[in-house]
Amino acid sequence: MGIKFDELLKIEMAKYVDDRPNSKACFERACKVLPGGDTRTATFFYPFPHFIEHGKGAYMTDVDGNRILDFQNNYTSLIHGHADKDIVEAVSNQIKLGSAYTAPFELQTKLAEVLVERIPSIDLIRFANSGTEANMHALRIARAFTGKAKILKTEGGYHGTTDVFEASVDPNIKEAGKLDNIKVIPESRGVSANALKDVLVVPFNDVERTRKVIEKNHEDIACMIIEPIMGSAGQITPDIDYLKFLREITTKFGILLIFDEVVMARLSTGGAQKFYDVIPDITTLGKIIGGGTPIGAFGGREDIMKLYDPREKKMYHSGTFNGNAIGMAAGLATMTKYDENAVCYVNELGDIFKKGVLNIYQKLGLNMRVSGEGSIYNIIFKDEDVRNYRDVASSHEVLNKLLFISLLNKGIFDAERGMFCMSTPMKESDVDYGLSELEEALRKMLGVINEEAPELIN
Ligand SMILES: Cc1ncc(COP(=O)(O)O)c(C=O)c1O
């Protein structure tokens, strides 16, 4: 009899705790003033999260002196890794001139020009403080423009923490109904049941089921919001025909198509829409465009976005820190450096990573999958390709939790759900190092995988 899941988890957790006395003390102190010791649910993991002292390039050092190769990059937002020298310089120069003014300034125009020039769907753009806010405003403008109220989203799609978007993000599939009639399930307690009445949910990559819902409800649907690759659901790639179908059917029925590119804008200089050559009406952005500072943005066709022109007096969009000078300086430095060459470079690293993972599976006799595209991937403990949220939710996700803590004990930081993203300061040797530790961690887990998921062993 091989080692059991719980036994191996206990061993890895014990090592994690032994190596991190300072993080443990920081966590206990933080818990006295912050619920769960942090101010962001997604950073928590058992037994307690590591506390970081500093980051530089592709690496971070925690408060116990452990050096960590960062494949998480603050949930994909740090395309140039930590403390990039050009971003640090841009921010340092700007802060001496002021951080925010009750007036527009040139840096906003400059960053807007870069994004308008690069992203095909964007004629006009507005800045906000987070991806959540960007999506909230995209929805509002879709309602204002179409005069309709409902929103269509995919099951498993994450678009931030506003009530309507907290619908069917990570539902228990046993409670979520049939794919033909997906039940809208709140992600969190406290989400307004009334808000969810405006939400319709369809399975990703499913033309026929999506068509049926749209044909039945098009008179009420203002917009469909979708991530071209479903990121937090497990880097599920689209059939290009599905995206093209969405473009056609939404146009036919006067529904605005919103691409949430908060994460996937990294795929090319023109984002995922240029990569797949499907152009939405509205695009939302965040994460990388702020160079490591809080940001969001939403933009689209001129006839839609001009509703926000104060001279039109049609819509209101304000925010004390919208387009603040620090975010604009960091964002401009970041996007200037994230040119064609940089995109190719991180995508090549991603390719090396993906091929390396497949090679490990083959070496260890594992019948598993790796999903994703470009510079962002997910380890999937499943013996079939994943095409929608339910495919990932029915994989052996618990094994990712064990892999995560095992990797962290080896100085490799991915996301607990198995996501790895590349950054420009990473070298091929860093990716190779990550892969060799991944191989060792999976090798150690073989007995457990055999017990928990025998179908994954060839
Ligand atoms: C696809 C997507 N949209 C929106 C958001 C929300 O962005 P923020 O965390 O900046 O509010 C996220 C955050 O992870 C995201 O992954």
The ligand as a Tripos MOL2 file, in Angstrom:
@<TRIPOS>MOLECULE
LIG
   16    16     1     0     0
SMALL
NO_CHARGES

@<TRIPOS>ATOM
      1 C1        -10.9530   37.7940  -15.6650 C.3       1 LIG1
      2 C2        -10.9810   38.7180  -14.4950 C.ar      1 LIG1
      3 N1        -11.8190   39.7640  -14.5210 N.ar      1 LIG1
      4 C3        -11.8960   40.6370  -13.5180 C.ar      1 LIG1
      5 C4        -11.1130   40.4870  -12.3940 C.ar      1 LIG1
      6 C5        -11.2380   41.4470  -11.2690 C.3       1 LIG1
      7 O1        -10.1280   42.2840  -11.2340 O.3       1 LIG1
      8 P1         -9.7270   43.0040   -9.8590 P.3       1 LIG1
      9 O2         -9.2150   41.9390   -8.9500 O.co2     1 LIG1
     10 O3         -8.6920   44.0070  -10.2710 O.co2     1 LIG1
     11 O4        -10.9690   43.6510   -9.3450 O.co2     1 LIG1
     12 C6        -10.2130   39.4200  -12.3350 C.ar      1 LIG1
     13 C7         -9.3490   39.2240  -11.1490 C.2       1 LIG1
     14 O5         -8.7100   38.2370  -10.9470 O.2       1 LIG1
     15 C8        -10.1520   38.5010  -13.3960 C.ar      1 LIG1
     16 O6         -9.3530   37.4370  -13.3590 O.3       1 LIG1
@<TRIPOS>BOND
     1     1     2 1
     2     2     3 ar
     3     2    15 ar
     4     3     4 ar
     5     4     5 ar
     6     5     6 1
     7     5    12 ar
     8     6     7 1
     9     7     8 1
    10     8     9 2
    11     8    10 1
    12     8    11 1
    13    12    13 1
    14    12    15 ar
    15    13    14 2
    16    15    16 1
@<TRIPOS>SUBSTRUCTURE
     1 LIG1         1 GROUP 0 **** ****
